[in-house]
Amino acid sequence: MIYVQSFLRPEGIGGKEKYCLEHEAGLRLLSLALKDARGIQIENIHEQIARDERGKPCLPAFPEVYFNISHSWEMAVCALGNSPVGADVERIRQINVKLIRRILTDREKAFLETCPPKQQNLEFFRIWTLKESLGKALGVGLGLDFRQAEFLLSPWKKEESGKLVELDGVEWMDGRAEKEEWRFFQTVWEEEYVISCCTKEREEKLVRIS
């Protein structure tokens, strides 16, 4: 299950204050998602979250519950599953050229160059969020060498926006045998955000909480 919720971000807020606001929005969404999907109600959820041996957030009181939260600007996302899961959301914005060099493979760069200029920001963040979600699902986060996992996409179709679309997956550059285990889901939300999820679940559902 992938839950999404928008929240208000006061004008002019930035830095650590901005991050704390977004993180609190993510934790609130996690609480709502747990109650909706599992009937689990947790008081002061930030006090119940720990980190496993790799540093990935977990709920020791509910070891059967796997989750991952992400937030960007005025949007929070939470993925829940019965096995490791990763989620990422990014607001579509101007591409950072340094990120392109650091994150994309040569074939991903070539794909980006074939896209119309107005769509390149969207397509870049599609790839970026897929790699982020993969790193989170693996439990290594930004420790993943993003150029060792390659996503060869087709241009996003506008009519798919708001719908959760399953993608073909990832082509590993280092020959990992586990590549077939992961499934990737993605949507463009309100033409402003890209949301991606990496999971081992066979089906995923997108739930909006107002």
Secondary structure, 3 states (H helix, E strand, C coil): CEEEEECCCCCCCCHHHHHHHHHHHHHHHHHHHHHHHHCCCCCCHHHHCEECCCCCEECCCCCCCEEEEEEECCEEEEEEECCCCEEEEEECCCCCHHHHHHHCCHHHHHHHHHCCHHHHHHHHHHHHHHHHHHHHHHCCHHHCCHHHEECCCCCCCHHHCCCCEEECCCEECCCCHHHHHCEEEEEEECCCEEEEEEECCCCCCEEECC
